[in-house]
Amino acid sequence: MNPSTPMTAIEHAPGLFIRGITPPLPLSAYKLIAFDMDSTLINIECVDEIAAAAGRKAEVAEITEAAMRGEIADYKDSLRRRVALLAGVPVSALQQVYDERLQLNPGVETFVRACQQAGLKTLLVSGGFTFFSERVRHRLGLDFARANSLGVANGRLTGTLFDRPWGDICDGAEKRRVVLEVCELMGIGTEQAIAVGDGANDLPMMSVAGLSIAYHGKPAVREQAMISIEQGGMDRALEVFSR
């Protein structure tokens, strides 16, 4: 996917658009698939739901939406601003969000299983939080995961993020770096990778992957993805593949 030369999308089927590809694509020709988490694999933006416990959901959600549309250039700054508003929220609120609000998006399990059965390694790479990404990774049986860690003290969120020695905040540039690193570790070319996302911070990893999929994406993502699912579940991507 080359953002500088967008092609016109073709409606392959109702609510399913393609550009720059000729179906059916052999799914087994790919070796890695990288998924965004919030609003892609799962139905919520976790930071917004945690903020609800602090009575600040509207304030945080406004920043999240602007960041996902690409209207905030510095994703790291936008995430730090949102996380700062979570200071004092009890850690128990995270489990409550997971138990009561978080669901896998329609078709996710079917699509992930199809990829696994075709021999692809699976990667979750998220600007969200490890509390959720690790649970989703285990739930779906994914191979790798990279996300951000929330600071905790005395059973409450500190409003800060832990910086990792092997990587800074997981923003768009970090997502891209992780996809490239996993391709290198696997000994495969990036043309054998698929990237799936919905927001502007997914565009960097989508730009280096051999195939990009937008799942109910923001306009900037729909306009560049090679497959754009605009109606129905994630398993609609299988309409483009042969297995």
Buried (B, 14 or more C-beta within 10 A) or exposed (E): BEEEEEEEBEEBEEEBBBBBBEEEBEBBBBBBBBBBBBBBBBBBBBBBBBBBBBEBBEBBBEBBBEBBBBEBEEBBBBBBBBBBBBEEBBBEBBEBBBEEBBEBBBBBBBBBEBBBEBEBBBBBBBBBBBBBBBBBBEBBEBBBBBBBBBBBEEEBBBBBBEEEEEEEBBBBBBBBBBBBBBBEEBEBEBEBBBBBBBBBBBBBBBBBBBBBBBBBBBEBBBBBBBBBBBEBBBBBBBBBBEE
